[in-house]
């Protein structure tokens, strides 16, 4: 199986649609994968299998009432800009 890491911001429309179809109720805490990076920080992502390819879609996740919301820089309201202390849960 081929493994690919993609940032949500760089996804094409087809992969965004597949991601939405894979998580119709939103991304839940159990769906998130955490990867440690320098300085005690972590990046988060979710798995998406398309054919013989396993995608890890990384992004900034913020907990909402009904699952997690994927946020990215440039989103209206500036919610994509988090400090290093912000955790998704």
C-alpha positions as CSV (number, residue, x, y, z in Angstrom):
1,X,0.0,0.0,0.0
2,X,1.3,3.4,-1.0
3,X,1.5,6.0,1.9
4,X,1.1,9.7,1.3
5,X,1.1,12.6,3.8
6,X,-1.0,15.7,2.6
7,X,-1.8,18.9,4.2
8,X,-5.6,19.7,4.2
9,X,-4.8,23.1,2.5
10,X,-3.2,21.3,-0.5
11,X,-6.0,18.8,-1.1
12,X,-7.7,18.7,-4.4
13,X,-11.5,18.8,-4.6
14,X,-11.7,15.0,-5.1
15,X,-9.8,14.2,-1.9
16,X,-11.8,16.9,0.0
17,X,-15.0,15.2,-1.1
18,X,-13.7,11.8,-0.1
19,X,-12.6,13.1,3.3
20,X,-16.1,14.6,3.9
21,X,-17.7,11.3,2.8
22,X,-15.4,9.3,5.1
23,X,-16.4,11.4,8.1
24,X,-20.0,12.4,7.5
25,X,-20.6,13.1,11.3
26,X,-17.4,15.0,11.6
27,X,-14.0,13.9,12.9
28,X,-14.1,12.5,16.4
29,X,-11.3,12.3,19.0
30,X,-10.8,8.6,18.3
31,X,-10.2,9.4,14.6
32,X,-7.2,11.7,15.2
33,X,-3.6,10.6,15.0
34,X,-1.0,12.6,16.9
35,X,2.6,13.0,15.7
36,X,5.2,14.6,18.0
37,X,7.3,17.4,16.5
38,X,10.0,19.6,18.1
39,X,9.4,21.7,21.1
40,X,6.9,19.4,22.7
41,X,4.3,20.2,20.0
42,X,2.3,17.7,18.0
43,X,0.7,17.7,14.6
44,X,-2.6,16.0,14.1
45,X,-4.1,14.1,11.2
46,X,-6.6,11.5,10.0
47,X,-6.3,8.5,7.8
48,X,-8.1,8.2,4.5
49,X,-7.8,5.1,2.3
50,X,-8.4,5.6,-1.4
51,X,-7.8,2.5,-3.5
52,X,-4.3,1.2,-2.7
53,X,-3.2,4.5,-1.2
54,X,-3.3,5.4,2.5
55,X,-3.4,9.2,3.0
56,X,-2.6,10.9,6.3
57,X,-4.4,14.3,6.1
58,X,-2.8,16.7,8.5
59,X,-4.3,19.9,9.7
60,X,-5.3,22.0,12.8
61,X,-8.2,20.5,14.6
62,X,-10.3,22.3,17.2
63,X,-12.9,20.5,19.3
64,X,-16.5,21.6,18.8
65,X,-19.8,20.3,20.4
66,X,-20.3,17.6,17.7
67,X,-16.8,16.3,16.9
68,X,-13.7,18.1,15.6
69,X,-13.6,20.9,13.0
70,X,-10.6,21.2,10.7
71,X,-9.3,24.7,10.6
72,X,-6.6,26.2,8.4
73,X,-4.9,29.5,8.1
74,X,-6.9,32.1,6.4
75,X,-10.2,30.9,7.6
76,X,-12.7,33.7,8.3
77,X,-12.3,35.0,11.8
78,X,-8.6,34.0,12.0
79,X,-9.3,30.8,13.8
80,X,-6.5,29.1,11.9
81,X,-3.8,30.9,13.9
82,X,-3.2,29.0,17.1
83,X,-0.5,29.5,19.7
84,X,1.9,26.6,20.5
85,X,-0.1,26.0,23.7
86,X,-3.3,25.3,21.9
87,X,-4.3,21.6,22.0
88,X,-7.2,20.1,19.9
89,X,-8.6,18.6,23.1
